[in-house]
Amino acid sequence: MRRSPSPCGPTRTFEPLDPGVFSWDISPQWQIETDPGKTSEVEVHFVSETPDRTRVELEHRNLDRHGEGWARVTASAARRLAAVSPEVRR
């Protein structure tokens, strides 16, 4: 696996058929975070449900590393997701 740039942080792992993990290097103020100790990770799973349907599961973890402000951002995102998809699990 080679690391590749992305708009929100480097890809940490990606192998076909396995989950992909990338670094979320964006602060609660929506600025690039350069301190790796203040970044989180997003893991992405692609689950085949039918030949024509794939479910995408996201796990955004270690949000507490971002420090003050992330509880507000997380609550806002959860409300927005729940409004468009009742299947969103918190």
C-alpha positions in Angstrom: 0.0 0.0 0.0 1.3 3.4 -0.9 0.2 6.5 0.9 -1.6 9.0 -1.3 -2.7 12.6 -0.7 -6.3 13.5 -0.2 -8.1 16.8 0.5 -8.6 15.9 4.2 -5.4 13.8 5.0 -3.3 10.9 3.8 -4.7 7.5 3.2 -3.4 5.2 5.9 -4.5 1.8 4.5 -6.3 0.6 1.4 -6.4 -2.9 0.0 -9.2 -4.0 -2.4 -12.0 -5.9 -0.5 -10.6 -4.6 2.8 -11.6 -1.5 4.7 -9.8 1.7 3.8 -8.5 4.1 6.5 -7.6 7.7 6.0 -6.5 10.5 8.3 -8.9 13.4 9.0 -6.5 16.3 9.2 -9.2 19.1 9.4 -9.7 21.0 12.6 -13.0 22.1 14.2 -12.4 25.4 12.5 -12.2 23.7 9.1 -8.5 24.4 8.7 -5.8 21.9 7.8 -4.3 20.3 11.0 -0.6 19.7 10.7 -0.1 18.1 14.2 -0.7 14.3 13.8 -1.6 14.1 17.5 -4.7 16.3 16.8 -6.0 14.3 13.8 -8.6 11.4 13.7 -9.2 8.5 11.4 -12.0 7.5 9.1 -12.5 3.8 8.2 -14.6 3.0 5.2 -16.2 -0.4 4.5 -18.0 -1.3 1.3 -20.6 -4.0 1.9 -22.3 -5.7 -1.1 -26.0 -6.1 -0.4 -27.1 -7.2 -3.9 -25.5 -7.2 -7.3 -26.8 -3.7 -7.8 -26.5 -2.3 -4.3 -23.5 -1.5 -2.0 -23.7 -0.1 1.5 -21.0 2.3 2.6 -20.2 2.2 6.3 -18.0 4.9 7.8 -16.4 4.9 11.3 -14.9 8.2 12.3 -12.8 7.6 15.4 -10.5 9.4 17.8 -12.5 12.7 17.4 -11.4 13.7 20.9 -7.9 14.2 19.5 -9.1 17.4 17.8 -9.7 19.1 21.1 -12.3 21.7 22.0 -15.0 22.3 19.4 -15.4 18.7 18.1 -18.3 17.8 20.3 -20.3 20.6 18.6 -19.2 19.5 15.1 -20.0 15.9 15.8 -23.5 16.7 17.2 -24.2 18.9 14.2 -23.2 16.2 11.7 -25.2 13.6 13.5 -28.4 15.8 13.3 -27.9 16.4 9.6 -27.3 12.8 8.8 -30.3 11.6 10.8 -32.4 14.1 8.9 -31.6 12.6 5.6 -31.2 8.9 6.6 -33.1 7.3 9.4 -30.6 4.3 9.2 -27.7 6.4 10.5 -26.4 4.9 13.7 -24.7 7.1 16.3 
